[in-house]
Amino acid sequence: MESRNFILGSLTPDEEKLIRPYLSRVSLPHKMIYYRSDEPILHVWFIERGCASVINILPDGGAVEVGTIGNEGLVGTPILLETDRMICRCEMQIPGDGWQMPAQMLTAALRQSETLRVKLLRFAQVHFNQVAQTAACNRLHSLEERCARWLLMSRDRAGDTFALTHEYLAVMLGVRRAGVTVTLNILQKAGLIRHTRGYITITDPAGLEEVSCDCYRIIRDDLKRLLPQ
């Protein structure tokens, strides 16, 4: 199956027979809610373009992104582990499109194909490692380093130019909007990015990686190791 999504693009003919009949093409607009905290996950989504955020919302209303999902995998990781909910919310951060599938049909497919199950569990491990690294990054690294890391991860999934507001990036990084604006201005003056109203363009990826903490490289290399195709 030809697809920009890594999982769908790597399906064998036998795996594809278990998946394709239940896929529906969907648009994935900005801020679309995939699932909310502690609510049943009824579908999974294979993103082809764009990027989703897994967001942890605390009792006091504070929110911070703990994970990012793009065309390397799927939204709905708990389904791979035979559960149906998690404590976080997931929403679309950069709009795009992809495929939707009923969760129960994916569960049935995983029970029929060991190769498909292993493939998707490897993605689950990639996502878990990313969440763990992001938690450490949010605690230990500067706003400028974290912002560079986030922009690079988004570029890997959405290309050099993508829709993004200062307000939304502030939520993703768990900081005030003013801090994000100052940081983006610093990166723009350094010639690493260009930001206009509602959009970001990465103009110097290599330079931005030098500003980023090592977390970006660690997450990227782990993805290549576990999902080498």
N, CA and C atoms as a LAMMPS dump frame, in Angstrom:
ITEM: TIMESTEP
0
ITEM: NUMBER OF ATOMS
687
ITEM: BOX BOUNDS ff ff ff
-5.0000000000000000e+02 5.0000000000000000e+02
-5.0000000000000000e+02 5.0000000000000000e+02
-5.0000000000000000e+02 5.0000000000000000e+02
ITEM: ATOMS id mol type element x y z
1 1 1 N 0.847 -1.198 0
2 1 2 C 0 0 0
3 1 3 C 0.879 1.243 0
4 2 1 N 0.766 2.074 -1.043
5 2 2 C 1.55 3.291 -1.099
6 2 3 C 0.948 4.321 -0.138
7 3 1 N 1.776 4.843 0.74
8 3 2 C 1.292 5.8 1.732
9 3 3 C 2.458 6.576 2.294
10 4 1 N 2.199 7.834 2.661
11 4 2 C 3.223 8.624 3.351
12 4 3 C 3.384 8.153 4.786
13 5 1 N 2.396 7.427 5.296
14 5 2 C 2.488 6.918 6.657
15 5 3 C 3.39 5.695 6.694
16 6 1 N 4.355 5.693 7.615
17 6 2 C 5.342 4.609 7.656
18 6 3 C 4.686 3.247 7.85
19 7 1 N 3.758 3.141 8.805
20 7 2 C 3.135 1.855 9.102
21 7 3 C 2.38 1.335 7.884
22 8 1 N 1.526 2.174 7.289
23 8 2 C 0.75 1.732 6.136
24 8 3 C 1.648 1.424 4.943
25 9 1 N 2.687 2.221 4.767
26 9 2 C 3.581 2.008 3.639
27 9 3 C 4.43 0.758 3.753
28 10 1 N 4.536 0.203 4.971
29 10 2 C 5.38 -0.969 5.19
30 10 3 C 4.583 -2.27 5.26
31 11 1 N 3.256 -2.196 5.035
32 11 2 C 2.433 -3.394 5.151
33 11 3 C 2.769 -4.424 4.074
34 12 1 N 2.836 -5.673 4.468
35 12 2 C 2.94 -6.77 3.512
36 12 3 C 1.549 -7.013 2.91
37 13 1 N 1.457 -7.742 1.788
38 13 2 C 0.128 -8.032 1.209
39 13 3 C -0.831 -8.676 2.204
40 14 1 N -0.345 -9.611 3.018
41 14 2 C -1.219 -10.259 4
42 14 3 C -1.679 -9.288 5.083
43 15 1 N -0.767 -8.408 5.535
44 15 2 C -1.135 -7.414 6.543
45 15 3 C -2.134 -6.412 5.968
46 16 1 N -1.92 -6.038 4.717
47 16 2 C -2.793 -5.052 4.083
48 16 3 C -4.229 -5.561 3.984
49 17 1 N -4.412 -6.857 3.751
50 17 2 C -5.754 -7.429 3.666
51 17 3 C -6.518 -7.262 4.982
52 18 1 N -5.779 -7.224 6.089
53 18 2 C -6.414 -7.08 7.404
54 18 3 C -6.732 -5.626 7.745
55 19 1 N -6.067 -4.685 7.068
56 19 2 C -6.17 -3.271 7.414
57 19 3 C -6.989 -2.471 6.409
58 20 1 N -6.69 -2.607 5.126
59 20 2 C -7.245 -1.728 4.101
60 20 3 C -8.776 -1.644 4.103
61 21 1 N -9.514 -2.751 4.258
62 21 2 C -10.986 -2.644 4.168
63 21 3 C -11.617 -1.728 5.212
64 22 1 N -10.888 -1.43 6.276
65 22 2 C -11.47 -0.67 7.385
66 22 3 C -10.929 0.763 7.477
67 23 1 N -10.137 1.173 6.485
68 23 2 C -9.571 2.518 6.481
69 23 3 C -10.506 3.504 5.801
70 24 1 N -10.661 4.676 6.412
71 24 2 C -11.443 5.765 5.818
72 24 3 C -10.555 6.994 5.719
73 25 1 N -10.514 7.603 4.539
74 25 2 C -9.712 8.804 4.345
75 25 3 C -10.333 9.964 5.115
76 26 1 N -9.523 10.721 5.863
77 26 2 C -10.057 11.823 6.673
78 26 3 C -9.143 13.037 6.61
79 27 1 N -9.75 14.205 6.746
80 27 2 C -9.022 15.453 6.949
81 27 3 C -8.778 15.617 8.44
82 28 1 N -7.604 16.149 8.796
83 28 2 C -7.233 16.302 10.204
84 28 3 C -6.949 17.784 10.476
85 29 1 N -7.966 18.569 10.815
86 29 2 C -7.796 20.009 11.017
87 29 3 C -7.096 20.341 12.332
88 30 1 N -6.582 21.549 12.395
89 30 2 C -5.918 22.05 13.599
90 30 3 C -6.858 21.958 14.804
91 31 1 N -6.329 21.453 15.914
92 31 2 C -7.024 21.318 17.193
93 31 3 C -8.123 20.25 17.188
94 32 1 N -8.193 19.433 16.142
95 32 2 C -9.125 18.31 16.177
96 32 3 C -8.777 17.402 17.35
97 33 1 N -9.755 17.041 18.157
98 33 2 C -9.527 16.179 19.312
99 33 3 C -9.633 14.711 18.883
100 34 1 N -8.556 13.968 19.069
101 34 2 C -8.585 12.533 18.797
102 34 3 C -9.234 11.787 19.964
103 35 1 N -8.801 12.125 21.156
104 35 2 C -9.406 11.545 22.354
105 35 3 C -9.099 12.448 23.544
106 36 1 N -9.929 12.351 24.564
107 36 2 C -9.745 13.116 25.796
108 36 3 C -9.314 12.189 26.926
109 37 1 N -8.833 12.797 27.992
110 37 2 C -8.364 12.04 29.143
111 37 3 C -9.446 11.111 29.679
112 38 1 N -9.064 9.856 29.86
113 38 2 C -9.91 8.839 30.495
114 38 3 C -11.238 8.613 29.771
115 39 1 N -11.265 8.864 28.454
116 39 2 C -12.437 8.522 27.648
117 39 3 C -12.074 7.394 26.688
118 40 1 N -13.009 6.505 26.377
119 40 2 C -12.706 5.392 25.468
120 40 3 C -12.192 5.878 24.109
121 41 1 N -11.171 5.222 23.596
122 41 2 C -10.628 5.505 22.269
123 41 3 C -11.309 4.542 21.299
124 42 1 N -12.15 5.075 20.426
125 42 2 C -12.97 4.241 19.553
126 42 3 C -12.364 4.041 18.171
127 43 1 N -11.397 4.897 17.805
128 43 2 C -10.743 4.792 16.509
129 43 3 C -9.234 4.984 16.683
130 44 1 N -8.485 4.56 15.69
131 44 2 C -7.076 4.915 15.579
132 44 3 C -6.909 5.678 14.265
133 45 1 N -5.836 6.47 14.178
134 45 2 C -5.594 7.285 12.995
135 45 3 C -4.154 7.115 12.539
136 46 1 N -3.984 6.931 11.24
137 46 2 C -2.665 6.876 10.631
138 46 3 C -2.451 8.21 9.916
139 47 1 N -1.586 9.057 10.461
140 47 2 C -1.355 10.392 9.891
141 47 3 C -0.447 10.28 8.67
142 48 1 N -0.825 10.962 7.589
143 48 2 C 0.043 11.059 6.422
144 48 3 C 0.722 12.424 6.362
145 49 1 N -0.036 13.48 6.612
146 49 2 C 0.521 14.833 6.661
147 49 3 C 0.057 15.506 7.94
148 50 1 N 0.951 16.284 8.552
149 50 2 C 0.604 16.985 9.779
150 50 3 C 1.195 16.323 11.007
151 51 1 N 0.765 16.791 12.16
152 51 2 C 1.384 16.356 13.409
153 51 3 C 0.388 16.481 14.556
154 52 1 N 0.327 15.44 15.386
155 52 2 C -0.56 15.427 16.552
156 52 3 C 0.251 15.589 17.837
157 53 1 N -0.38 16.126 18.864
158 53 2 C 0.254 16.316 20.165
159 53 3 C -0.485 15.527 21.241
160 54 1 N 0.29 14.849 22.074
161 54 2 C -0.245 14.229 23.277
162 54 3 C 0.016 15.21 24.414
163 55 1 N -1.047 15.677 25.061
164 55 2 C -0.959 16.777 26.019
165 55 3 C -1.433 16.31 27.391
166 56 1 N -0.629 16.589 28.397
167 56 2 C -1.013 16.271 29.77
168 56 3 C -1.58 17.536 30.415
169 57 1 N -2.824 17.454 30.868
170 57 2 C -3.492 18.603 31.49
171 57 3 C -3.62 18.325 32.98
172 58 1 N -3.068 19.204 33.796
173 58 2 C -3.049 19.019 35.242
174 58 3 C -4.327 19.556 35.885
175 59 1 N -4.619 19.159 37.129
176 59 2 C -5.85 19.601 37.801
177 59 3 C -5.983 21.12 37.902
178 60 1 N -4.85 21.839 37.976
179 60 2 C -4.918 23.298 38.072
180 60 3 C -5.106 23.977 36.715
181 61 1 N -5.241 23.195 35.656
182 61 2 C -5.459 23.76 34.333
183 61 3 C -4.196 23.905 33.506
184 62 1 N -3.029 23.718 34.108
185 62 2 C -1.786 23.784 33.356
186 62 3 C -1.69 22.656 32.347
187 63 1 N -1.034 22.924 31.219
188 63 2 C -0.935 21.915 30.169
189 63 3 C 0.451 21.959 29.547
190 64 1 N 0.946 20.775 29.144
191 64 2 C 2.233 20.698 28.461
192 64 3 C 2.218 19.472 27.564
193 65 1 N 2.846 19.609 26.415
194 65 2 C 2.948 18.479 25.5
195 65 3 C 3.966 17.477 26.021
196 66 1 N 3.611 16.191 25.951
197 66 2 C 4.525 15.131 26.38
198 66 3 C 4.889 14.195 25.237
199 67 1 N 4.266 14.366 24.082
200 67 2 C 4.582 13.502 22.956
201 67 3 C 4.06 14.067 21.65
202 68 1 N 4.701 13.669 20.547
203 68 2 C 4.33 14.115 19.213
204 68 3 C 4.205 12.901 18.302
205 69 1 N 3.198 12.902 17.444
206 69 2 C 2.98 11.789 16.522
207 69 3 C 2.755 12.344 15.126
208 70 1 N 3.479 11.796 14.159
209 70 2 C 3.306 12.186 12.765
210 70 3 C 3.144 10.971 11.881
211 71 1 N 3.746 11.023 10.697
212 71 2 C 3.559 9.937 9.744
213 71 3 C 4.417 8.715 10.045
214 72 1 N 5.123 8.725 11.196
215 72 2 C 5.906 7.545 11.57
216 72 3 C 5.059 6.461 12.223
217 73 1 N 3.821 6.778 12.61
218 73 2 C 3.06 5.777 13.353
219 73 3 C 1.571 6.017 13.321
220 74 1 N 0.938 5.896 14.488
221 74 2 C -0.503 6.069 14.559
222 74 3 C -0.886 6.742 15.868
223 75 1 N -2.047 7.377 15.859
224 75 2 C -2.655 7.935 17.071
225 75 3 C -3.582 6.872 17.643
226 76 1 N -3.405 6.551 18.922
227 76 2 C -4.221 5.535 19.568
228 76 3 C -3.379 4.4 20.109
229 77 1 N -2.189 4.732 20.608
230 77 2 C -1.248 3.72 21.101
231 77 3 C -1.853 2.771 22.14
232 78 1 N -2.738 3.236 23.06
233 78 2 C -3.294 2.287 24.032
234 78 3 C -3.955 1.063 23.394
235 79 1 N -4.521 1.222 22.201
236 79 2 C -5.174 0.095 21.532
237 79 3 C -4.168 -1.012 21.251
238 80 1 N -2.923 -0.652 20.981
239 80 2 C -1.891 -1.655 20.709
240 80 3 C -1.587 -2.482 21.945
241 81 1 N -1.889 -1.929 23.107
242 81 2 C -1.6 -2.596 24.382
243 81 3 C -2.863 -3.192 25.002
244 82 1 N -3.908 -3.307 24.181
245 82 2 C -5.182 -3.92 24.6
246 82 3 C -5.845 -3.181 25.753
247 83 1 N -5.755 -1.853 25.716
248 83 2 C -6.534 -1.012 26.616
249 83 3 C -7.212 0.043 25.758
250 84 1 N -8.023 0.906 26.343
251 84 2 C -8.815 1.8 25.487
252 84 3 C -8.803 3.259 25.916
253 85 1 N -7.882 3.63 26.825
254 85 2 C -7.856 5.031 27.245
255 85 3 C -6.529 5.353 27.91
256 86 1 N -6.275 6.674 28.087
257 86 2 C -5.082 7.101 28.808
258 86 3 C -5.37 8.412 29.521
259 87 1 N -4.43 8.889 30.316
260 87 2 C -4.68 10.067 31.148
261 87 3 C -4.477 11.376 30.381
262 88 1 N -3.945 11.302 29.175
263 88 2 C -3.66 12.502 28.394
264 88 3 C -4.745 12.759 27.352
265 89 1 N -4.694 13.95 26.77
266 89 2 C -5.537 14.304 25.638
267 89 3 C -4.657 14.324 24.389
268 90 1 N -5.238 14.003 23.245
269 90 2 C -4.484 14.09 21.999
270 90 3 C -5.259 14.946 21.01
271 91 1 N -4.573 15.911 20.401
272 91 2 C -5.211 16.773 19.412
273 91 3 C -4.239 17.076 18.284
274 92 1 N -4.765 17.535 17.173
275 92 2 C -3.946 17.841 16.001
276 92 3 C -3.278 19.198 16.193
277 93 1 N -1.943 19.234 16.158
278 93 2 C -1.227 20.498 16.338
279 93 3 C -0.922 21.177 15.019
280 94 1 N -0.586 20.404 13.98
281 94 2 C -0.327 20.943 12.646
282 94 3 C -1.272 20.225 11.692
283 95 1 N -2.189 20.941 11.016
284 95 2 C -3.238 20.278 10.233
285 95 3 C -2.689 19.448 9.088
286 96 1 N -3.471 18.445 8.703
287 96 2 C -3.058 17.577 7.614
288 96 3 C -4.162 16.615 7.249
289 97 1 N -3.793 15.379 6.935
290 97 2 C -4.775 14.368 6.575
291 97 3 C -4.213 12.981 6.863
292 98 1 N -5.072 11.988 6.734
293 98 2 C -4.629 10.627 7.005
294 98 3 C -5.777 9.645 6.873
295 99 1 N -5.711 8.572 7.655
296 99 2 C -6.695 7.492 7.581
297 99 3 C -7.205 7.166 8.986
298 100 1 N -8.497 6.889 9.073
299 100 2 C -9.136 6.507 10.329
300 100 3 C -9.567 5.047 10.243
301 101 1 N -9.484 4.331 11.377
302 101 2 C -9.851 2.921 11.417
303 101 3 C -10.511 2.616 12.761
304 102 1 N -11.584 1.852 12.796
305 102 2 C -12.185 1.479 14.084
306 102 3 C -11.186 0.719 14.952
307 103 1 N -11.111 1.089 16.211
308 103 2 C -10.133 0.472 17.114
309 103 3 C -10.334 -1.031 17.227
310 104 1 N -11.59 -1.471 17.261
311 104 2 C -11.848 -2.897 17.428
312 104 3 C -11.357 -3.712 16.233
313 105 1 N -11.354 -3.092 15.035
314 105 2 C -10.877 -3.802 13.854
315 105 3 C -9.355 -3.907 13.861
316 106 1 N -8.674 -2.888 14.389
317 106 2 C -7.218 -2.999 14.51
318 106 3 C -6.866 -4.071 15.536
319 107 1 N -7.594 -4.112 16.642
320 107 2 C -7.351 -5.15 17.651
321 107 3 C -7.504 -6.54 17.041
322 108 1 N -8.538 -6.717 16.227
323 108 2 C -8.751 -8.015 15.576
324 108 3 C -7.612 -8.338 14.619
325 109 1 N -7.135 -7.341 13.883
326 109 2 C -6.039 -7.56 12.944
327 109 3 C -4.756 -7.954 13.667
328 110 1 N -4.49 -7.312 14.797
329 110 2 C -3.28 -7.617 15.561
330 110 3 C -3.308 -9.047 16.09
331 111 1 N -4.492 -9.54 16.394
332 111 2 C -4.611 -10.909 16.908
333 111 3 C -4.451 -11.949 15.799
334 112 1 N -4.609 -11.507 14.546
335 112 2 C -4.482 -12.432 13.419
336 112 3 C -3.09 -12.418 12.794
337 113 1 N -2.305 -11.383 13.057
338 113 2 C -1.001 -11.258 12.402
339 113 3 C 0.081 -10.914 13.415
340 114 1 N 0.987 -11.86 13.65
341 114 2 C 2.1 -11.621 14.566
342 114 3 C 3.05 -10.574 14.01
343 115 1 N 3.282 -10.572 12.7
344 115 2 C 4.213 -9.601 12.12
345 115 3 C 3.674 -8.182 12.255
346 116 1 N 2.374 -8.014 12.061
347 116 2 C 1.761 -6.691 12.22
348 116 3 C 1.822 -6.257 13.674
349 117 1 N 1.551 -7.178 14.583
350 117 2 C 1.599 -6.853 16.01
351 117 3 C 2.989 -6.387 16.423
352 118 1 N 4.039 -7.098 15.977
353 118 2 C 5.407 -6.724 16.323
354 118 3 C 5.748 -5.362 15.745
355 119 1 N 5.341 -5.12 14.51
356 119 2 C 5.628 -3.843 13.834
357 119 3 C 5.032 -2.672 14.617
358 120 1 N 3.789 -2.825 15.055
359 120 2 C 3.129 -1.736 15.761
360 120 3 C 3.621 -1.599 17.2
361 121 1 N 4.018 -2.701 17.81
362 121 2 C 4.596 -2.609 19.148
363 121 3 C 5.954 -1.908 19.111
364 122 1 N 6.676 -2.038 18.027
365 122 2 C 7.936 -1.293 17.894
366 122 3 C 7.658 0.204 17.836
367 123 1 N 6.585 0.583 17.144
368 123 2 C 6.213 1.997 17.16
369 123 3 C 5.834 2.44 18.57
370 124 1 N 5.095 1.596 19.3
371 124 2 C 4.721 1.938 20.678
372 124 3 C 5.959 2.183 21.531
373 125 1 N 7.014 1.392 21.306
374 125 2 C 8.258 1.591 22.044
375 125 3 C 8.917 2.914 21.656
376 126 1 N 8.906 3.227 20.364
377 126 2 C 9.43 4.518 19.903
378 126 3 C 8.7 5.659 20.595
379 127 1 N 7.377 5.567 20.647
380 127 2 C 6.582 6.64 21.25
381 127 3 C 6.85 6.741 22.753
382 128 1 N 6.944 5.6 23.431
383 128 2 C 7.245 5.612 24.866
384 128 3 C 8.604 6.263 25.123
385 129 1 N 9.605 5.921 24.324
386 129 2 C 10.945 6.502 24.501
387 129 3 C 10.911 8.009 24.283
388 130 1 N 10.122 8.451 23.29
389 130 2 C 10.012 9.884 23.026
390 130 3 C 9.381 10.608 24.218
391 131 1 N 8.314 10.028 24.778
392 131 2 C 7.652 10.64 25.939
393 131 3 C 8.619 10.748 27.119
394 132 1 N 9.407 9.685 27.352
395 132 2 C 10.361 9.701 28.458
396 132 3 C 11.417 10.776 28.244
397 133 1 N 11.922 10.896 27.023
398 133 2 C 12.947 11.898 26.727
399 133 3 C 12.381 13.306 26.837
400 134 1 N 11.135 13.477 26.379
401 134 2 C 10.504 14.795 26.446
402 134 3 C 10.293 15.23 27.891
403 135 1 N 9.93 14.295 28.759
404 135 2 C 9.746 14.632 30.175
405 135 3 C 11.04 15.159 30.779
406 136 1 N 12.159 14.499 30.47
407 136 2 C 13.458 14.964 30.97
408 136 3 C 13.818 16.319 30.37
409 137 1 N 13.537 16.483 29.088
410 137 2 C 13.855 17.736 28.4
411 137 3 C 13.08 18.898 29.008
412 138 1 N 11.778 18.696 29.256
413 138 2 C 10.946 19.765 29.824
414 138 3 C 11.427 20.202 31.204
415 139 1 N 12.047 19.299 31.931
416 139 2 C 12.51 19.597 33.29
417 139 3 C 13.893 20.233 33.313
418 140 1 N 14.775 19.837 32.392
419 140 2 C 16.197 20.15 32.542
420 140 3 C 16.759 21.17 31.556
421 141 1 N 16.082 21.412 30.452
422 141 2 C 16.701 22.23 29.419
423 141 3 C 16.033 23.595 29.269
424 142 1 N 16.782 24.529 28.695
425 142 2 C 16.31 25.905 28.563
426 142 3 C 15.176 25.994 27.552
427 143 1 N 14.426 27.08 27.625
428 143 2 C 13.322 27.287 26.695
429 143 3 C 13.823 27.33 25.26
430 144 1 N 14.95 27.977 25.02
431 144 2 C 15.495 28.064 23.666
432 144 3 C 15.85 26.677 23.123
433 145 1 N 16.473 25.841 23.946
434 145 2 C 16.821 24.483 23.528
435 145 3 C 15.572 23.661 23.244
436 146 1 N 14.599 23.755 24.128
437 146 2 C 13.367 22.986 23.978
438 146 3 C 12.57 23.431 22.761
439 147 1 N 12.539 24.744 22.531
440 147 2 C 11.828 25.275 21.376
441 147 3 C 12.48 24.785 20.081
442 148 1 N 13.8 24.805 20.022
443 148 2 C 14.51 24.313 18.836
444 148 3 C 14.228 22.834 18.612
445 149 1 N 14.25 22.066 19.689
446 149 2 C 13.951 20.633 19.582
447 149 3 C 12.544 20.414 19.043
448 150 1 N 11.568 21.153 19.572
449 150 2 C 10.183 21 19.145
450 150 3 C 10.019 21.378 17.68
451 151 1 N 10.642 22.47 17.256
452 151 2 C 10.53 22.905 15.864
453 151 3 C 11.144 21.88 14.909
454 152 1 N 12.272 21.294 15.292
455 152 2 C 12.912 20.284 14.45
456 152 3 C 12.054 19.024 14.341
457 153 1 N 11.47 18.603 15.469
458 153 2 C 10.601 17.428 15.425
459 153 3 C 9.379 17.686 14.551
460 154 1 N 8.842 18.892 14.609
461 154 2 C 7.691 19.236 13.771
462 154 3 C 8.093 19.296 12.306
463 155 1 N 9.283 19.81 12.029
464 155 2 C 9.776 19.843 10.645
465 155 3 C 9.903 18.446 10.064
466 156 1 N 10.39 17.505 10.864
467 156 2 C 10.54 16.131 10.387
468 156 3 C 9.204 15.537 9.955
469 157 1 N 8.112 16.011 10.547
470 157 2 C 6.8 15.443 10.279
471 157 3 C 5.955 16.282 9.333
472 158 1 N 6.248 17.585 9.222
473 158 2 C 5.364 18.471 8.46
474 158 3 C 6.071 19.293 7.394
475 159 1 N 7.402 19.182 7.279
476 159 2 C 8.124 19.956 6.276
477 159 3 C 8.676 21.259 6.829
478 160 1 N 9.327 22.04 5.969
479 160 2 C 10.017 23.251 6.408
480 160 3 C 9.079 24.355 6.878
481 161 1 N 7.88 24.43 6.316
482 161 2 C 6.917 25.477 6.671
483 161 3 C 5.644 24.835 7.186
484 162 1 N 5.161 25.315 8.337
485 162 2 C 3.937 24.756 8.903
486 162 3 C 3.197 25.819 9.699
487 163 1 N 1.887 25.618 9.826
488 163 2 C 1.043 26.559 10.57
489 163 3 C 1.292 26.408 12.062
490 164 1 N 1.509 27.537 12.732
491 164 2 C 1.758 27.499 14.178
492 164 3 C 1.645 28.9 14.755
493 165 1 N 0.847 29.054 15.808
494 165 2 C 0.738 30.335 16.496
495 165 3 C 1.611 30.326 17.741
496 166 1 N 1.967 31.521 18.212
497 166 2 C 2.745 31.646 19.439
498 166 3 C 1.974 31.065 20.622
499 167 1 N 0.662 31.3 20.623
500 167 2 C -0.16 30.806 21.731
501 167 3 C -0.108 29.283 21.818
502 168 1 N -0.198 28.632 20.665
503 168 2 C -0.226 27.174 20.68
504 168 3 C 1.133 26.61 21.048
505 169 1 N 2.198 27.224 20.542
506 169 2 C 3.532 26.762 20.897
507 169 3 C 3.78 26.926 22.391
508 170 1 N 3.244 27.985 22.991
509 170 2 C 3.384 28.187 24.432
510 170 3 C 2.737 27.038 25.207
511 171 1 N 1.571 26.567 24.742
512 171 2 C 0.929 25.425 25.39
513 171 3 C 1.791 24.178 25.224
514 172 1 N 2.326 23.983 24.037
515 172 2 C 3.146 22.8 23.781
516 172 3 C 4.374 22.744 24.692
517 173 1 N 4.939 23.909 24.985
518 173 2 C 6.161 23.969 25.788
519 173 3 C 5.878 24.231 27.264
520 174 1 N 4.613 24.5 27.611
521 174 2 C 4.257 24.725 29.011
522 174 3 C 4.801 26.014 29.582
523 175 1 N 4.835 27.087 28.748
524 175 2 C 5.376 28.378 29.188
525 175 3 C 4.403 29.483 28.782
526 176 1 N 4.728 30.711 29.185
527 176 2 C 3.91 31.856 28.811
528 176 3 C 4.177 32.262 27.363
529 177 1 N 3.167 32.856 26.734
530 177 2 C 3.285 33.275 25.342
531 177 3 C 4.438 34.249 25.144
532 178 1 N 4.628 35.16 26.104
533 178 2 C 5.687 36.17 25.972
534 178 3 C 7.058 35.517 25.846
535 179 1 N 7.285 34.426 26.603
536 179 2 C 8.565 33.729 26.524
537 179 3 C 8.786 33.103 25.166
538 180 1 N 7.716 32.57 24.57
539 180 2 C 7.812 31.984 23.232
540 180 3 C 8.137 33.052 22.198
541 181 1 N 7.49 34.203 22.299
542 181 2 C 7.728 35.285 21.343
543 181 3 C 9.191 35.737 21.388
544 182 1 N 9.726 35.92 22.587
545 182 2 C 11.128 36.322 22.727
546 182 3 C 12.055 35.273 22.114
547 183 1 N 11.776 34 22.396
548 183 2 C 12.626 32.917 21.893
549 183 3 C 12.576 32.836 20.377
550 184 1 N 11.399 32.942 19.783
551 184 2 C 11.29 32.897 18.33
552 184 3 C 11.996 34.078 17.685
553 185 1 N 11.93 35.238 18.32
554 185 2 C 12.645 36.404 17.784
555 185 3 C 14.153 36.183 17.802
556 186 1 N 14.662 35.549 18.856
557 186 2 C 16.089 35.247 18.935
558 186 3 C 16.495 34.295 17.811
559 187 1 N 15.696 33.252 17.603
560 187 2 C 16.005 32.267 16.55
561 187 3 C 15.9 32.89 15.164
562 188 1 N 14.966 33.834 14.996
563 188 2 C 14.827 34.499 13.701
564 188 3 C 16.004 35.433 13.433
565 189 1 N 16.425 36.184 14.435
566 189 2 C 17.562 37.08 14.264
567 189 3 C 18.846 36.317 13.952
568 190 1 N 18.925 35.072 14.437
569 190 2 C 20.084 34.228 14.158
570 190 3 C 20.009 33.595 12.765
571 191 1 N 18.916 33.826 12.043
572 191 2 C 18.758 33.298 10.695
573 191 3 C 18.348 31.84 10.638
574 192 1 N 17.838 31.318 11.755
575 192 2 C 17.499 29.891 11.821
576 192 3 C 16.062 29.607 11.404
577 193 1 N 15.177 30.566 11.642
578 193 2 C 13.766 30.405 11.296
579 193 3 C 13.234 31.729 10.758
580 194 1 N 12.05 31.673 10.21
581 194 2 C 11.298 32.874 9.867
582 194 3 C 9.883 32.661 10.368
583 195 1 N 9.397 33.576 11.18
584 195 2 C 8.035 33.424 11.668
585 195 3 C 7.197 34.626 11.279
586 196 1 N 6.044 34.316 10.696
587 196 2 C 5.063 35.325 10.331
588 196 3 C 3.777 34.965 11.067
589 197 1 N 2.755 35.738 10.876
590 197 2 C 1.518 35.506 11.618
591 197 3 C 0.938 34.126 11.275
592 198 1 N 1.021 33.221 12.233
593 198 2 C 0.413 31.913 12.071
594 198 3 C 1.259 30.867 11.376
595 199 1 N 2.497 31.214 10.965
596 199 2 C 3.336 30.245 10.263
597 199 3 C 4.788 30.329 10.726
598 200 1 N 5.455 29.176 10.663
599 200 2 C 6.883 29.086 10.955
600 200 3 C 7.565 28.437 9.762
601 201 1 N 8.715 28.975 9.343
602 201 2 C 9.55 28.355 8.318
603 201 3 C 10.932 28.105 8.897
604 202 1 N 11.407 26.875 8.797
605 202 2 C 12.76 26.541 9.233
606 202 3 C 13.702 26.856 8.079
607 203 1 N 14.57 27.841 8.244
608 203 2 C 15.463 28.271 7.168
609 203 3 C 16.857 27.679 7.281
610 204 1 N 17.258 27.239 8.472
611 204 2 C 18.584 26.654 8.672
612 204 3 C 18.471 25.481 9.637
613 205 1 N 18.069 24.301 9.145
614 205 2 C 17.876 23.147 10.04
615 205 3 C 19.142 22.756 10.789
616 206 1 N 20.291 22.788 10.107
617 206 2 C 21.541 22.402 10.756
618 206 3 C 21.883 23.37 11.885
619 207 1 N 21.694 24.658 11.64
620 207 2 C 21.963 25.647 12.675
621 207 3 C 21.006 25.511 13.839
622 208 1 N 19.736 25.208 13.535
623 208 2 C 18.743 25.031 14.602
624 208 3 C 19.079 23.804 15.444
625 209 1 N 19.628 22.764 14.813
626 209 2 C 20.017 21.576 15.567
627 209 3 C 21.173 21.882 16.517
628 210 1 N 22.049 22.801 16.142
629 210 2 C 23.137 23.197 17.043
630 210 3 C 22.595 23.907 18.281
631 211 1 N 21.498 24.633 18.128
632 211 2 C 20.885 25.331 19.257
633 211 3 C 20.116 24.351 20.143
634 212 1 N 19.539 23.327 19.531
635 212 2 C 18.731 22.361 20.269
636 212 3 C 19.583 21.57 21.254
637 213 1 N 18.929 21.071 22.294
638 213 2 C 19.584 20.136 23.203
639 213 3 C 19.769 18.79 22.497
640 214 1 N 20.483 17.865 23.144
641 214 2 C 20.723 16.552 22.555
642 214 3 C 19.452 15.708 22.439
643 215 1 N 18.372 16.15 23.082
644 215 2 C 17.138 15.354 23.071
645 215 3 C 16.625 15.13 21.655
646 216 1 N 16.769 16.13 20.783
647 216 2 C 16.299 15.953 19.412
648 216 3 C 17.047 14.814 18.733
649 217 1 N 18.352 14.805 18.84
650 217 2 C 19.162 13.753 18.204
651 217 3 C 18.822 12.384 18.8
652 218 1 N 18.676 12.336 20.116
653 218 2 C 18.378 11.062 20.78
654 218 3 C 17.046 10.493 20.288
655 219 1 N 16.013 11.347 20.212
656 219 2 C 14.694 10.906 19.755
657 219 3 C 14.74 10.494 18.286
658 220 1 N 15.416 11.29 17.464
659 220 2 C 15.516 10.986 16.025
660 220 3 C 16.251 9.677 15.786
661 221 1 N 17.377 9.479 16.467
662 221 2 C 18.17 8.267 16.263
663 221 3 C 17.447 7.027 16.773
664 222 1 N 16.675 7.18 17.85
665 222 2 C 15.911 6.053 18.368
666 222 3 C 14.834 5.638 17.37
667 223 1 N 14.211 6.62 16.73
668 223 2 C 13.213 6.327 15.703
669 223 3 C 13.838 5.552 14.55
670 224 1 N 15.005 5.985 14.102
671 224 2 C 15.678 5.308 12.991
672 224 3 C 16.12 3.895 13.383
673 225 1 N 16.473 3.703 14.656
674 225 2 C 16.937 2.394 15.12
675 225 3 C 15.788 1.396 15.179
676 226 1 N 14.655 1.821 15.717
677 226 2 C 13.54 0.901 15.91
678 226 3 C 12.645 0.776 14.68
679 227 1 N 12.597 1.833 13.848
680 227 2 C 11.805 1.8 12.625
681 227 3 C 12.713 2.158 11.455
682 228 1 N 13.665 1.297 11.113
683 228 2 C 14.741 1.661 10.184
684 228 3 C 14.288 1.958 8.761
685 229 1 N 13.125 1.454 8.335
686 229 2 C 12.69 1.705 6.978
687 229 3 C 12.289 3.17 6.761
